[in-house]
Amino acid sequence: MTQQSRPVYLKLRDQIAAAIIEGDYAEGEMLPSVRAFAAEQGANPLTVAKAYQQFQTDGLVEVQRGVGMYVVPGAADKLRRSERDQFLAEEWPELQARMQRLGIDTADLFESA
């Protein structure tokens, strides 16, 4: 599935996941409210709520009723592992196949960097 064809809530989920991995939302830190994040992204609050719900379901955030959602300890490591596994299982094989079609080997990649 291309990035363009992915549902908006998954794109938002990826964006939040990257922010957690990169430390923009540190462990123990509160995520922006659904409304604030929706306004910032120009997204529907229900779409943001769906993305947030996925993090809660995955045990990466915890809800403090009336306060907000907080990133749980270990969330960044867990996300990094799952994102890495997904990349290796889904994206890397496609990249390898394209590199092979184009006659690119890994040495070429390091030379152009």
N, C-alpha and C positions, 0 to 999 in steps of 0.2 A: 504494500500500500504506500503510495507516494505521500509526501508531507501535505500536498495540496488536497488530497482526497480524504485525509484523516478528519474525523469529527472534531469540532472546535474544542470540546471538553478534553479530548486527548492532547491536543496541542497545548492547552492551558496546563494540563497535568505535566506534560514534558517540561514546560517552562518553569513550573514550580519545583519539579524534581531537580532540574539543573541548578536552581537557586539554592536548594537545600544542600546538594552535593558541593557546590562552590562556597558554601558558608554564608550566603546572603541571608538565609534564614537559619540561624544556628540552632543547635539542640537546646531545648528549653525556651526558645524564643517563640513569641506569638506570631502566627501568620496574619497577614492583613485580613480584615473582615471581608466577608463575601461581597458586600456592597462596595467597599473601597477598592478591592481588587477588580471587580467588574467595571467600575467607573474608570480605573486606570487603564484597563485593557480594551475598553469599549465593547465589553461583552455583556451578555444577559446574565443577571445574577443567578438564575436557575442553572445555567451552564457552568458557572464557577462553582456553585454548590455541588454539582455532580462531580466535578474534578476533585474538590475537597473531600467529598464522601469516599472517593476511591482511596485517598490517603488514610482516612480513618479506618476503612475496611482492611487495608493492608497493615494496620498497626503502626503507621509512621507518624501519626499525629494523635493527640488525645484532646478531647473536648472538655473544657471546664464551663459548665452551663452558665450562661449569662456573662461570661468573660471572653472566651474565644478558643481558638485551636492552637495548640502548642506542639512544636516539633519534639518528638520523644528522643531520648538518648539512643544512639546507635542508628538513627534513621539515615544519616548520610552514608554510612558504610553499607547498610542494607540496600539502599537505592543504588549506590555505585556498583555493588555486586550484581544486582538484577539488571541494571542498564548494560553492564559489561557483558553479561550472559546473553541478553537479548541482541546486542550488537554482533557478538560472535556467531550466534545461531541464525540471525535473520539478515543483517546488513552485510557482514563480511563476505559470506559466500557470493552475494551479488557483486560486490566490489572485485573479488578475485576473478569472477567470470568475466567481468568487463575488462579488467587489466589484461587477462589472457587474450581476449578478442583484439585488444589494441596493441598487444605485444609489449606490455609494460611489465618489468619485473621489479622486485622490491629495491634493488640497487638504484634503479631510475628514480624512485621516490626520494631516496636519501640525497641523491645528487641535486635534485631540483629544490630541496628544502633550504 
